[in-house]
Amino acid sequence: MGRGRAKAKQTKVARELKYGGPQTDFDRLQAELAGAEVIYVEPSVESDEDEVEEDP
């Protein structure tokens, strides 16, 4: 028992990876293919750790 929240979290993460894939930066891709110098900035990712969910 007690696996419901963990399984729900895994399902949520799996769905995000499957359907909400990384957004393609076409301008950066075009510059990279053209041979221009590209400065990569890591996109910020919001953490789910701040959210507290209570089971009823």
QUIQUI-V819698 format. One record per backbone hydrogen bond with DSSP energy under -1.0 kcal/mol. CO is the residue of the C=O (numbers start at 1). NH is the residue of the N-H. E is the energy in kcal/mol with one decimal. If there is no record, write none. Layout:
BEGIN
co=CO nh=NH e=E
co=CO nh=NH e=E
END
This chain:
BEGIN
co=3 nh=7 e=-2.7
co=4 nh=8 e=-2.3
co=5 nh=9 e=-2.2
co=6 nh=10 e=-2.3
co=7 nh=11 e=-2.5
co=8 nh=12 e=-2.4
co=9 nh=13 e=-2.5
co=10 nh=14 e=-2.5
co=11 nh=15 e=-2.3
co=12 nh=16 e=-2.3
co=13 nh=17 e=-2.3
co=14 nh=18 e=-2.3
co=15 nh=19 e=-3.0
co=16 nh=20 e=-1.4
co=24 nh=26 e=-1.1
co=25 nh=29 e=-2.2
co=26 nh=30 e=-2.6
co=27 nh=31 e=-2.2
co=28 nh=32 e=-2.4
co=29 nh=33 e=-2.6
co=30 nh=34 e=-1.7
co=31 nh=36 e=-2.3
END
